[in-house]
């Protein structure tokens, strides 16, 4: 059973920084991507950033230049360093993993979410 556990959310002032972490446990055949999504009240969940098994990172335009995604393969963790945070970044952040459980079985998993609030 694959599980994702996020940590690191909280309250920060505008311009501040936070670091989110997501630890994956369980047995998989291979990892495609791990990434982060966010959902603000009354809005749809939106993609923020993801990193491929090869280490390639991709970012939504709204966070490009401010957020940095990284991963630790042996530890099966993915981190999101968020700098210069803005009130619009406030949301519940969800970790996502796209994995192969077997050569022919692909699944996506979600963490429980961690709240990020940017406010003075």
Secondary structure as GFF3:
##gff-version 3
##sequence-region A 1 120
A	DSSP	beta_strand	3	7	.	.	.	ID=ss1
A	DSSP	beta_strand	10	12	.	.	.	ID=ss2
A	DSSP	beta_strand	18	25	.	.	.	ID=ss3
A	DSSP	beta_strand	30	39	.	.	.	ID=ss4
A	DSSP	beta_strand	46	52	.	.	.	ID=ss5
A	DSSP	beta_strand	57	59	.	.	.	ID=ss6
A	DSSP	beta_strand	67	72	.	.	.	ID=ss7
A	DSSP	beta_strand	77	82	.	.	.	ID=ss8
A	DSSP	three_ten_helix	87	89	.	.	.	ID=ss9
A	DSSP	beta_strand	91	102	.	.	.	ID=ss10
A	DSSP	beta_strand	105	110	.	.	.	ID=ss11
A	DSSP	beta_strand	114	118	.	.	.	ID=ss12
###
